[in-house]
Each structure stands twice: as structure tokens, then as C-alpha cells.
Amino acid sequence: MDCDKCGKPAKVFLTQLVGGQVKKISLCNDCAQDSGVTDPTGFALADMLLAPGSPASAPLAPRPPSSGRRCPECGFTLEDLQRVRRFGCGTCYDTFRSEVDQMIRGMHKGTEHRGKVPDGLYELQMRRQRLEELRQRLESAVEAENYEEAAGIRDEIRELETQGADAGTSR
């Protein structure tokens, strides 16, 4: 798809409901930046769509001058990120990784999302992981013809499977 303003390949696609109708506009990175699209605080899609002439002919609110790095994909700056608290595109994550890591450290215990496991599922998940590990060890022991170790692993697998069956019926 081409930019509605200059005809270059479009990278930014905007959609808004205006007067009960869906209005769409496609812009290249340069036109998006020139129009203020990468600055959500100073951007009004309705102004761009309702302007006379081409859909992107009206320039919008100018961006304040910024210092520092810019995202090579969308032109977003660290100041933009701090002001609007969201990224301009996916490349912003890599561009501002060190700053974002510092922000996250101030809000959370670490910089990696670990997720949460509902009550009762943690034991089930750990049992499944342990069973998978034991089955791999059993296979390796049989391949190595270490049958004594394989028998011990087999017994441990049976015990875990029995515990799992018991836990499933006690609900």
C-alpha cells in the first residue's frame, strides 16, 4: 500500500470513526513524522481526514524540538516515550531498551515478566515438567543399557503418575 500523501510505501496505517463513517489513511514514515502522527499528544486524525485536498494534506500540531536518540523506524524520541508512556512502534523497544529497563526496575522486582500461575496449577505444572525430565532420563538410561538406573527412574515415574491421578480425583 502506498502513502496517501507522497506515494512511497506506507508503514503507518490509521483508522478512525468520523461522523459515523470509517476513515482510513496510509502514510510513509516521513509523512507520518511530518504530520505529527508519531506524537500522540499533538495528533488529531480527524483534522487530517477532514482537511480539503488529499487525506494527509493538512500539517498538524508541530512537535516540540527534542534532543537525543530517535527510533530509526518511527522517529519517536525518549522524550515522547516519557510524555505519552507508550511506544511509537515495535523498534522503539530495541532503540530505548536501556532506558526502559531502568524504568521497569523502578516499578518491578526485575526486567523479565515471569507471569502468574493460578492456585493448584503450579504443582501440576511442576509434576508435568518432572515427568518429562524423568522420561528423557529413562530413555537415555535404556539406550545406554543401564537397566538398574532405568528401573529406578521407571518406579519414580509411576509414583509421580499415581500422585497425579490421586490429586485429580480429590477435587
C-alpha positions in Angstrom: 0.0 0.0 0.0 1.3 3.5 -0.8 1.4 6.7 1.2 -1.7 8.8 0.6 0.5 11.9 0.7 3.6 11.2 -1.3 3.2 7.7 -2.9 6.1 6.0 -1.1 5.4 2.6 0.6 3.2 3.2 3.6 4.3 2.0 7.0 1.7 3.8 9.2 -2.0 2.9 8.9 -4.6 5.0 10.7 -8.3 4.3 11.1 -10.9 6.5 12.9 -14.7 6.7 13.0 -15.7 10.2 11.8 -19.3 11.2 11.6 -20.4 7.5 11.7 -18.1 6.5 8.8 -14.8 4.7 9.0 -11.9 6.8 7.6 -8.6 5.3 6.8 -5.2 6.9 5.9 -1.9 5.4 5.0 1.4 7.2 5.4 5.1 6.5 5.0 7.4 7.1 8.0 8.5 10.5 6.7 5.0 11.8 6.2 3.8 10.3 9.5 6.6 12.2 11.3 6.0 15.4 9.4 2.3 15.3 10.2 2.9 14.6 13.9 1.4 11.1 13.8 4.3 9.8 15.9 3.4 12.3 18.7 0.0 11.1 20.0 -0.4 14.1 22.3 -0.3 16.5 19.3 -2.1 14.4 16.7 -5.7 14.5 15.6 -6.6 12.1 12.8 -9.9 13.8 12.3 -8.1 17.1 11.3 -6.1 15.2 8.8 -9.0 13.3 7.3 -11.3 16.3 7.1 -8.8 18.6 5.5 -9.5 19.7 1.9 -7.5 18.0 -0.8 -5.6 14.8 -0.2 -6.3 13.0 3.0 -2.9 14.0 4.6 -2.5 17.5 3.1 -3.0 19.4 6.4 0.0 19.5 8.7 -0.9 19.1 12.3 0.5 20.5 15.6 4.2 20.8 15.4 6.4 18.6 17.6 8.4 20.3 20.2 12.2 20.1 19.5 13.8 17.1 21.1 17.3 16.1 22.0 18.8 12.7 22.0 18.1 9.5 20.1 15.3 8.8 17.7 13.8 5.5 16.8 15.0 4.8 13.3 11.7 3.3 12.3 9.1 5.9 13.5 11.2 8.9 14.7 9.9 8.6 18.3 12.2 10.1 20.9 12.9 9.3 24.6 11.0 12.5 25.5 8.0 11.3 23.5 8.1 8.0 25.4 8.3 9.7 28.8 5.5 12.1 27.9 2.9 9.6 26.4 4.1 6.4 28.3 3.8 4.2 25.2 6.0 3.3 22.2 5.6 4.6 18.7 6.4 1.2 17.1 8.0 -2.1 17.8 11.5 -0.9 17.0 11.2 1.6 19.9 11.6 -1.4 22.3 15.1 -2.1 21.0 16.1 1.6 20.5 15.3 2.6 24.1 16.0 -0.8 25.8 18.4 0.6 28.4 16.2 3.4 29.5 13.1 1.2 29.5 15.0 -1.4 31.6 15.8 1.3 34.2 12.1 2.4 34.2 10.9 -1.1 34.7 13.5 -1.8 37.5 11.9 1.2 39.4 8.5 -0.3 39.1 9.1 -4.1 39.4 11.4 -6.6 41.0 13.1 -7.5 37.7 13.0 -6.7 34.0 11.6 -10.1 32.9 7.9 -11.0 33.0 7.5 -14.2 34.9 3.7 -14.4 34.8 1.5 -15.9 37.4 0.2 -19.4 37.8 -3.3 -19.9 39.3 -3.5 -21.8 42.6 -3.3 -25.5 42.2 -1.8 -25.4 38.7 1.8 -24.8 40.0 2.1 -28.3 41.4 0.5 -29.8 38.3 2.9 -27.9 36.1 6.0 -28.9 38.2 4.8 -32.5 38.2 4.5 -32.5 34.4 7.9 -31.0 34.0 9.4 -33.5 36.4 7.7 -36.4 34.5 9.1 -35.1 31.2 12.6 -34.9 32.6 12.3 -38.4 34.1 11.0 -39.8 30.8 14.0 -38.3 28.9 16.4 -39.8 31.6 14.7 -43.2 31.3 15.1 -43.2 27.5 18.8 -42.3 27.9 19.4 -45.0 30.5 17.7 -47.6 28.3 19.8 -46.5 25.3 23.0 -46.8 27.5 21.7 -50.2 28.6 21.9 -49.1 32.2 18.8 -51.1 33.3 19.2 -50.7 37.1 19.0 -46.9 36.7 16.2 -47.3 34.2 14.2 -49.4 36.7 14.6 -46.7 39.4 13.5 -44.0 37.1 10.5 -46.1 36.0 9.5 -46.5 39.6 9.8 -42.8 40.2 7.7 -42.1 37.1 4.9 -44.5 38.4 4.9 -42.8 41.8 4.5 -39.3 40.3 1.8 -40.6 37.9 0.0 -42.2 40.9 0.2 -38.9 42.9 -1.2 -37.0 39.8 -4.1 -39.4 39.5 -4.9 -39.1 43.2 -4.7 -35.3 43.0 -7.1 -35.3 40.0 -9.8 -37.4 41.9 -9.7 -35.4 45.1 -11.1 -32.2 43.6 
